[in-house]
Amino acid sequence: MNTTPAPRIAVIGAGPGGLTCARILQRHGIAVTVHDRDAGPDARDQGGTLDLHADDGQIALREAGLLEEFFRLARPEGQEMRQLDPAGTVLFHHVPEPDERFKPEIDRGRLRDLLLGSLRPGTVRWNHTLRSVGGPAEGPRQLHFTDGTTVEADLVIGADGAWSKVRRAVSPATPQYSGVSFLEAWFHDVTTRHPDIAELVGQGSAAAADGDRGLFAQRNGGDHIRVYLIQRVPADWITASGLSLQDTDGIRAHLLERYRDWSPRLRRLITDNDGPYVDRPIHALPVPHTWEHDPTVTLLGDAAHLMPPLGVGVNLALLDACELALALARHDTVGEAVRAYEETMLPRSTETARLLDGAAAELLSTELPDFATADHR
């Protein structure tokens, strides 16, 4: 009879990657706790729409036993893609086939709700903001939270995004500004309030760029459209222009000057938005980003390999989560499982990051690729 106590596994971050890892662990009878800084599941907007690919993200959802439910919630029509030039001429238009399932869209909030609902009650501990990871590399590790509590764990999984606190336990790397910034704008009730924009974007997404500036508009659920205005600018361009994020009219006037040569129809994506803008400078981790094996700490998703937003972030996070959970189910010790996972994940993420090296600039190319938004944790 095996009397070895079950390992205490702590996931930091209740985003798609962390929740997928927890779900697959529980399906294999492995106990896990997820800690998240949010006060609760509805504490904030979860971000835009995500496309989950058949060759990575969907593999993870299948292993989680959630793929068919995902297809019931997803929007396959969201695979429609239009590429335009600054004059508004359509250069490329992809209309998905009725049975096309390669990368259907789902709102990030709906995906999170799907994953949360699949976990055992009490799995996620809300309002748990991690301050630091302590303890020896051989374990146990101590998780110190900002509310003064401390939790011991035999394995800490950093699924806490771009500015990961767990990463500091294994790597000194920090994300660096890419030189490209997104400014997010929202359009609500588009069928009745913004019919021209609804027609321009279609059921999926529309993109345009001129080499120095671009835009990417994506249909979200609930009759919303989210637009990203993409510019090669300093990270502090708003304050350097004498503006603030609260000065919507001032930012709009500045953007209209920047996009003055674009067609009036595309400029409506700047002038007609509902509410204020959101500043989202794009950061990335160094390439390659690796670390010395630690048997009690590992990373997945953006915490491990933050990249420009070209449609791979959430898919890699889900695949990471799947492979780590399966390794923990199949190996005798946590250390062996972590090593096996990292031997696959680190080369894959390095290869992908190298393929996308410089991709932030490609977001402004006149041949703008189809991409989905980044996780904004």
Kinemage of the C-alpha trace (Angstrom):
@kinemage 1
@onewidth
@group {chain A} dominant
@subgroup {mainchain}
@vectorlist {calphas} color= white
{ca met a 1} P 0.000 0.000 0.000
{ca asn a 2} L 1.410 3.374 -1.044
{ca thr a 3} L 1.487 5.636 2.018
{ca thr a 4} L 3.291 8.535 0.329
{ca pro a 5} L 1.201 11.653 0.991
{ca ala a 6} L -0.371 13.274 -2.051
{ca pro a 7} L 1.550 16.352 -3.239
{ca arg a 8} L 0.106 19.736 -2.378
{ca ile a 9} L -0.265 21.512 -5.729
{ca ala a 10} L -0.975 25.237 -5.889
{ca val a 11} L -1.815 27.035 -9.128
{ca ile a 12} L -1.404 30.802 -9.099
{ca gly a 13} L -3.824 32.467 -11.504
{ca ala a 14} L -7.394 31.582 -12.475
{ca gly a 15} L -7.026 32.389 -16.145
{ca pro a 16} L -7.646 29.843 -18.920
{ca gly a 17} L -4.274 28.116 -18.421
{ca gly a 18} L -4.470 27.774 -14.656
{ca leu a 19} L -8.081 26.591 -14.698
{ca thr a 20} L -7.446 24.077 -17.483
{ca cys a 21} L -4.529 22.618 -15.559
{ca ala a 22} L -6.680 22.307 -12.432
{ca arg a 23} L -9.544 20.693 -14.356
{ca ile a 24} L -7.341 18.014 -15.935
{ca leu a 25} L -5.615 17.315 -12.613
{ca gln a 26} L -8.978 16.786 -10.944
{ca arg a 27} L -10.108 14.472 -13.745
{ca his a 28} L -7.093 12.316 -12.845
{ca gly a 29} L -7.903 12.346 -9.148
{ca ile a 30} L -5.161 14.819 -8.183
{ca ala a 31} L -6.021 17.496 -5.631
{ca val a 32} L -5.205 21.093 -6.533
{ca thr a 33} L -5.934 24.582 -5.268
{ca val a 34} L -6.060 27.691 -7.449
{ca his a 35} L -5.276 31.103 -5.956
{ca asp a 36} L -6.357 34.282 -7.739
{ca arg a 37} L -6.023 37.968 -6.941
{ca asp a 38} L -9.549 38.841 -8.127
{ca ala a 39} L -12.205 39.315 -5.466
{ca gly a 40} L -14.426 36.887 -7.351
{ca pro a 41} L -15.228 35.501 -10.801
{ca asp a 42} L -17.095 38.681 -11.840
{ca ala a 43} L -14.622 41.199 -10.417
{ca arg a 44} L -13.503 42.608 -13.780
{ca asp a 45} L -13.882 42.412 -17.536
{ca gln a 46} L -12.102 39.305 -18.803
{ca gly a 47} L -10.985 40.718 -22.152
{ca gly a 48} L -11.920 40.080 -25.752
{ca thr a 49} L -12.658 37.081 -27.872
{ca leu a 50} L -10.272 34.143 -28.292
{ca asp a 51} L -9.848 31.667 -31.122
{ca leu a 52} L -9.022 28.174 -29.893
{ca his a 53} L -7.106 26.127 -32.452
{ca ala a 54} L -7.715 22.479 -33.308
{ca asp a 55} L -4.015 21.619 -32.942
{ca asp a 56} L -3.418 22.990 -29.438
{ca gly a 57} L -6.181 24.748 -27.467
{ca gln a 58} L -8.851 22.258 -28.520
{ca ile a 59} L -6.569 19.343 -27.633
{ca ala a 60} L -6.465 20.643 -24.061
{ca leu a 61} L -10.234 21.093 -23.872
{ca arg a 62} L -10.715 17.548 -25.151
{ca glu a 63} L -8.448 16.250 -22.373
{ca ala a 64} L -10.474 18.365 -19.935
{ca gly a 65} L -13.692 16.727 -21.162
{ca leu a 66} L -15.066 20.111 -22.249
{ca leu a 67} L -14.614 20.181 -26.018
{ca glu a 68} L -18.217 19.529 -27.025
{ca glu a 69} L -19.494 22.075 -24.521
{ca phe a 70} L -16.971 24.544 -25.926
{ca phe a 71} L -18.359 24.000 -29.423
{ca arg a 72} L -21.873 24.697 -28.116
{ca leu a 73} L -20.705 28.028 -26.681
{ca ala a 74} L -18.266 29.066 -29.423
{ca arg a 75} L -18.964 31.194 -32.473
{ca pro a 76} L -17.667 29.422 -35.605
{ca glu a 77} L -18.882 32.387 -37.665
{ca gly a 78} L -16.241 34.404 -35.806
{ca gln a 79} L -13.625 32.810 -38.079
{ca glu a 80} L -14.645 35.297 -40.767
{ca met a 81} L -11.720 37.626 -41.534
{ca arg a 82} L -11.444 40.762 -43.654
{ca gln a 83} L -8.217 42.529 -44.522
{ca leu a 84} L -8.500 46.064 -45.861
{ca asp a 85} L -6.162 48.801 -46.973
{ca pro a 86} L -6.302 52.297 -45.409
{ca ala a 87} L -8.618 53.418 -48.216
{ca gly a 88} L -11.147 50.847 -47.031
{ca thr a 89} L -10.747 48.492 -50.002
{ca val a 90} L -11.188 44.824 -49.080
{ca leu a 91} L -8.006 42.961 -50.010
{ca phe a 92} L -8.908 39.587 -48.529
{ca his a 93} L -12.129 38.091 -47.184
{ca his a 94} L -12.342 34.663 -45.583
{ca val a 95} L -15.841 33.301 -44.959
{ca pro a 96} L -15.777 30.056 -42.955
{ca glu a 97} L -17.537 26.962 -44.187
{ca pro a 98} L -20.625 25.958 -42.151
{ca asp a 99} L -18.768 23.029 -40.565
{ca glu a 100} L -15.406 24.798 -40.130
{ca arg a 101} L -14.064 24.189 -36.625
{ca phe a 102} L -10.349 24.902 -36.897
{ca lys a 103} L -10.379 28.021 -34.698
{ca pro a 104} L -13.860 29.115 -33.587
{ca glu a 105} L -14.127 32.189 -31.370
{ca ile a 106} L -15.325 32.368 -27.784
{ca asp a 107} L -15.478 35.329 -25.449
{ca arg a 108} L -12.813 35.046 -22.800
{ca gly a 109} L -15.404 35.437 -20.048
{ca arg a 110} L -17.483 32.544 -21.382
{ca leu a 111} L -14.424 30.313 -21.582
{ca arg a 112} L -13.497 31.171 -18.013
{ca asp a 113} L -17.043 30.431 -16.840
{ca leu a 114} L -16.936 27.066 -18.628
{ca leu a 115} L -13.702 26.131 -16.894
{ca leu a 116} L -14.768 27.437 -13.476
{ca gly a 117} L -18.016 25.502 -13.651
{ca ser a 118} L -16.115 22.278 -14.320
{ca leu a 119} L -14.079 22.459 -11.094
{ca arg a 120} L -15.005 21.074 -7.700
{ca pro a 121} L -16.529 23.668 -5.350
{ca gly a 122} L -13.898 25.550 -3.369
{ca thr a 123} L -11.063 24.842 -5.810
{ca val a 124} L -10.455 28.542 -6.453
{ca arg a 125} L -9.515 30.782 -3.547
{ca trp a 126} L -10.423 34.314 -4.540
{ca asn a 127} L -8.873 37.527 -3.223
{ca his a 128} L -5.526 35.752 -2.801
{ca thr a 129} L -2.876 38.056 -4.235
{ca leu a 130} L 0.555 36.427 -4.186
{ca arg a 131} L 3.372 38.542 -2.790
{ca ser a 132} L 6.263 36.073 -3.081
{ca val a 133} L 7.342 32.434 -3.213
{ca gly a 134} L 9.725 31.291 -0.469
{ca gly a 135} L 11.188 28.060 0.824
{ca pro a 136} L 13.958 25.790 -0.493
{ca ala a 137} L 14.049 24.462 -4.046
{ca glu a 138} L 13.560 20.919 -2.725
{ca gly a 139} L 10.391 22.063 -0.986
{ca pro a 140} L 8.074 22.575 0.616
{ca arg a 141} L 7.469 26.034 -0.820
{ca gln a 142} L 5.815 28.857 1.086
{ca leu a 143} L 3.335 31.085 -0.714
{ca his a 144} L 3.126 34.481 0.952
{ca phe a 145} L -0.030 36.429 0.158
{ca thr a 146} L -0.661 40.131 0.597
{ca asp a 147} L -3.362 39.492 3.217
{ca gly a 148} L -0.674 38.097 5.532
{ca thr a 149} L -1.509 34.420 5.057
{ca thr a 150} L 1.032 31.755 4.114
{ca val a 151} L 0.313 28.459 2.347
{ca glu a 152} L 2.703 25.526 1.938
{ca ala a 153} L 2.899 23.660 -1.376
{ca asp a 154} L 4.985 20.857 -2.864
{ca leu a 155} L 4.535 22.310 -6.350
{ca val a 156} L 3.783 25.897 -7.330
{ca ile a 157} L 2.472 26.410 -10.873
{ca gly a 158} L 2.803 29.979 -12.113
{ca ala a 159} L -0.157 30.674 -14.375
{ca asp a 160} L -0.220 34.324 -13.323
{ca gly a 161} L 0.417 35.992 -16.652
{ca ala a 162} L 2.799 38.576 -18.037
{ca trp a 163} L 3.838 40.085 -14.699
{ca ser a 164} L 4.072 36.749 -12.897
{ca lys a 165} L 5.176 36.767 -9.258
{ca val a 166} L 5.935 33.047 -9.449
{ca arg a 167} L 8.415 33.634 -12.295
{ca arg a 168} L 10.715 35.449 -9.877
{ca ala a 169} L 11.377 32.167 -8.078
{ca val a 170} L 13.047 30.636 -11.145
{ca ser a 171} L 13.958 33.473 -13.517
{ca pro a 172} L 15.092 37.119 -13.339
{ca ala a 173} L 13.522 37.884 -16.741
{ca thr a 174} L 10.957 40.656 -17.028
{ca pro a 175} L 8.781 41.625 -20.000
{ca gln a 176} L 10.143 44.396 -22.218
{ca tyr a 177} L 8.137 46.916 -24.218
{ca ser a 178} L 7.961 45.888 -27.870
{ca gly a 179} L 7.661 49.403 -29.303
{ca val a 180} L 4.070 48.767 -30.383
{ca ser a 181} L 1.040 49.839 -28.383
{ca phe a 182} L -2.661 48.997 -28.630
{ca leu a 183} L -5.397 51.436 -27.731
{ca glu a 184} L -8.643 49.577 -27.081
{ca ala a 185} L -12.062 50.998 -27.960
{ca trp a 186} L -15.551 49.523 -27.509
{ca phe a 187} L -18.752 49.648 -29.548
{ca his a 188} L -21.988 48.410 -27.956
{ca asp a 189} L -25.358 47.366 -29.433
{ca val a 190} L -23.704 47.546 -32.824
{ca thr a 191} L -26.630 46.178 -34.837
{ca thr a 192} L -28.808 49.169 -33.964
{ca arg a 193} L -26.339 51.848 -32.823
{ca his a 194} L -23.412 51.236 -35.191
{ca pro a 195} L -24.796 49.347 -38.215
{ca asp a 196} L -22.116 50.618 -40.616
{ca ile a 197} L -19.345 49.408 -38.318
{ca ala a 198} L -21.162 46.114 -37.797
{ca glu a 199} L -21.258 45.614 -41.565
{ca leu a 200} L -17.597 46.617 -41.937
{ca val a 201} L -16.393 44.100 -39.338
{ca gly a 202} L -18.819 41.299 -40.194
{ca gln a 203} L -19.206 38.305 -37.886
{ca gly a 204} L -15.502 37.916 -37.218
{ca ser a 205} L -12.716 40.454 -37.541
{ca ala a 206} L -11.356 43.131 -39.835
{ca ala a 207} L -7.812 44.491 -40.019
{ca ala a 208} L -5.958 47.260 -41.832
{ca ala a 209} L -2.464 48.771 -41.620
{ca asp a 210} L -0.166 51.159 -43.478
{ca gly a 211} L 3.247 50.272 -42.036
{ca asp a 212} L 3.197 52.768 -39.152
{ca arg a 213} L -0.288 52.394 -37.778
{ca gly a 214} L -3.044 49.838 -37.953
{ca leu a 215} L -6.312 48.694 -36.492
{ca phe a 216} L -7.892 45.391 -35.648
{ca ala a 217} L -11.623 45.095 -35.010
{ca gln a 218} L -13.207 41.942 -33.636
{ca arg a 219} L -16.790 40.914 -33.075
{ca asn a 220} L -17.480 39.877 -29.473
{ca gly a 221} L -20.580 38.181 -28.087
{ca gly a 222} L -23.562 40.197 -26.931
{ca asp a 223} L -23.581 42.474 -30.005
{ca his a 224} L -20.283 44.160 -29.066
{ca ile a 225} L -17.264 45.029 -31.198
{ca arg a 226} L -13.832 45.655 -29.714
{ca val a 227} L -11.284 47.656 -31.719
{ca tyr a 228} L -7.532 47.906 -31.199
{ca leu a 229} L -5.785 50.939 -32.679
{ca ile a 230} L -2.177 49.840 -33.225
{ca gln a 231} L 0.740 52.268 -33.295
{ca arg a 232} L 4.523 52.241 -33.164
{ca val a 233} L 4.962 54.753 -30.337
{ca pro a 234} L 6.835 55.200 -27.029
{ca ala a 235} L 5.185 53.407 -24.130
{ca asp a 236} L 4.301 56.762 -22.541
{ca trp a 237} L 2.934 58.318 -25.729
{ca ile a 238} L -0.293 59.499 -24.104
{ca thr a 239} L 1.326 61.546 -21.352
{ca ala a 240} L 4.131 62.635 -23.720
{ca ser a 241} L 1.383 64.136 -25.900
{ca gly a 242} L 0.086 66.125 -22.941
{ca leu a 243} L -2.963 63.895 -22.597
{ca ser a 244} L -4.434 61.469 -20.079
{ca leu a 245} L -6.530 58.339 -20.500
{ca gln a 246} L -9.486 60.251 -19.049
{ca asp a 247} L -9.268 62.826 -21.855
{ca thr a 248} L -11.225 60.826 -24.439
{ca asp a 249} L -11.851 63.823 -26.692
{ca gly a 250} L -8.169 64.833 -26.645
{ca ile a 251} L -6.982 61.309 -27.481
{ca arg a 252} L -9.578 61.058 -30.243
{ca ala a 253} L -8.383 64.327 -31.817
{ca his a 254} L -4.775 63.099 -31.608
{ca leu a 255} L -5.705 59.814 -33.290
{ca leu a 256} L -7.680 61.516 -36.029
{ca glu a 257} L -4.556 63.475 -36.904
{ca arg a 258} L -2.445 60.298 -36.852
{ca tyr a 259} L -4.953 58.498 -39.123
{ca arg a 260} L -5.811 61.565 -41.233
{ca asp a 261} L -5.034 59.829 -44.543
{ca trp a 262} L -7.290 56.853 -43.835
{ca ser a 263} L -10.776 56.500 -45.294
{ca pro a 264} L -13.644 58.204 -43.427
{ca arg a 265} L -15.301 54.823 -42.936
{ca leu a 266} L -12.279 53.370 -41.137
{ca arg a 267} L -11.827 56.593 -39.149
{ca arg a 268} L -15.268 55.981 -37.657
{ca leu a 269} L -13.602 53.225 -35.655
{ca ile a 270} L -11.800 56.111 -33.925
{ca thr a 271} L -14.611 58.654 -33.653
{ca asp a 272} L -17.717 56.580 -32.835
{ca asn a 273} L -16.589 54.408 -29.925
{ca asp a 274} L -18.660 54.192 -26.740
{ca gly a 275} L -16.800 55.266 -23.627
{ca pro a 276} L -13.099 55.807 -22.882
{ca tyr a 277} L -10.059 54.139 -24.397
{ca val a 278} L -7.868 51.522 -22.686
{ca asp a 279} L -4.088 51.712 -23.133
{ca arg a 280} L -2.425 48.350 -23.772
{ca pro a 281} L 1.311 48.586 -24.551
{ca ile a 282} L 2.598 45.262 -25.898
{ca his a 283} L 5.364 43.562 -23.933
{ca ala a 284} L 7.278 40.341 -24.549
{ca leu a 285} L 9.760 38.168 -22.666
{ca pro a 286} L 13.306 37.688 -23.991
{ca val a 287} L 13.812 34.971 -26.607
{ca pro a 288} L 14.670 32.344 -25.585
{ca his a 289} L 13.287 32.420 -22.057
{ca thr a 290} L 14.447 29.385 -20.112
{ca trp a 291} L 15.395 28.607 -16.523
{ca glu a 292} L 17.200 25.958 -14.509
{ca his a 293} L 14.941 23.067 -13.569
{ca asp a 294} L 13.326 23.489 -10.168
{ca pro a 295} L 11.374 20.462 -8.896
{ca thr a 296} L 8.900 22.574 -6.927
{ca val a 297} L 8.159 25.550 -9.228
{ca thr a 298} L 7.213 25.755 -12.886
{ca leu a 299} L 5.435 28.136 -15.252
{ca leu a 300} L 2.876 27.982 -18.025
{ca gly a 301} L 1.365 30.392 -20.526
{ca asp a 302} L 2.382 34.045 -20.505
{ca ala a 303} L 4.305 33.566 -17.264
{ca ala a 304} L 6.638 31.258 -19.206
{ca his a 305} L 6.646 32.759 -22.715
{ca leu a 306} L 4.915 36.120 -23.143
{ca met a 307} L 4.767 36.902 -26.885
{ca pro a 308} L 3.157 39.505 -29.164
{ca pro a 309} L -0.577 38.965 -29.756
{ca leu a 310} L -0.652 36.871 -32.901
{ca gly a 311} L -3.235 34.296 -31.896
{ca val a 312} L -0.972 31.835 -30.072
{ca gly a 313} L -0.986 33.001 -26.445
{ca val a 314} L -4.070 31.334 -25.007
{ca asn a 315} L -3.598 28.256 -27.194
{ca leu a 316} L -0.066 27.697 -25.916
{ca ala a 317} L -1.273 28.296 -22.351
{ca leu a 318} L -3.946 25.610 -22.681
{ca leu a 319} L -1.515 23.159 -24.275
{ca asp a 320} L 1.039 23.863 -21.527
{ca ala a 321} L -1.633 23.274 -18.889
{ca cys a 322} L -2.694 20.000 -20.492
{ca glu a 323} L 0.818 18.612 -20.810
{ca leu a 324} L 1.811 19.605 -17.275
{ca ala a 325} L -1.304 18.050 -15.747
{ca leu a 326} L -0.821 14.816 -17.720
{ca ala a 327} L 2.850 14.669 -16.709
{ca leu a 328} L 1.839 14.963 -13.051
{ca ala a 329} L -0.667 12.148 -13.542
{ca arg a 330} L 1.827 9.847 -15.250
{ca his a 331} L 5.080 10.275 -13.302
{ca asp a 332} L 5.969 8.932 -9.882
{ca thr a 333} L 7.291 12.214 -8.463
{ca val a 334} L 6.497 15.874 -8.924
{ca gly a 335} L 10.104 16.617 -9.858
{ca glu a 336} L 10.101 14.000 -12.629
{ca ala a 337} L 6.809 15.343 -13.957
{ca val a 338} L 8.021 18.941 -14.011
{ca arg a 339} L 11.218 17.967 -15.798
{ca ala a 340} L 9.324 15.970 -18.442
{ca tyr a 341} L 6.898 18.860 -19.001
{ca glu a 342} L 9.631 21.477 -19.340
{ca glu a 343} L 11.651 19.286 -21.724
{ca thr a 344} L 8.735 19.630 -24.169
{ca met a 345} L 7.355 23.072 -23.304
{ca leu a 346} L 10.573 25.111 -23.271
{ca pro a 347} L 11.793 24.092 -26.759
{ca arg a 348} L 8.288 24.553 -28.168
{ca ser a 349} L 7.867 28.015 -26.706
{ca thr a 350} L 11.356 29.033 -27.823
{ca glu a 351} L 10.690 27.858 -31.378
{ca thr a 352} L 7.343 29.675 -31.459
{ca ala a 353} L 8.813 32.846 -30.001
{ca arg a 354} L 11.598 32.848 -32.582
{ca leu a 355} L 9.061 32.451 -35.357
{ca leu a 356} L 7.233 35.459 -33.945
{ca asp a 357} L 10.383 37.457 -33.155
{ca gly a 358} L 9.731 40.945 -34.397
{ca ala a 359} L 6.072 40.102 -34.865
{ca ala a 360} L 4.955 43.163 -32.934
{ca ala a 361} L 6.194 45.219 -35.885
{ca glu a 362} L 4.372 42.870 -38.271
{ca leu a 363} L 1.113 43.970 -36.669
{ca leu a 364} L 1.625 47.207 -38.611
{ca ser a 365} L 2.535 45.522 -41.881
{ca thr a 366} L 0.380 46.213 -44.904
{ca glu a 367} L -0.012 42.410 -44.932
{ca leu a 368} L -1.401 42.308 -41.421
{ca pro a 369} L -1.816 38.680 -40.311
{ca asp a 370} L -4.912 37.265 -38.686
{ca phe a 371} L -4.362 37.438 -34.961
{ca ala a 372} L -6.363 37.258 -31.776
{ca thr a 373} L -5.895 39.604 -28.765
{ca ala a 374} L -3.352 38.907 -25.968
{ca asp a 375} L -4.123 37.871 -22.488
{ca his a 376} L -4.185 40.851 -20.445
{ca arg a 377} L -3.436 39.470 -17.145
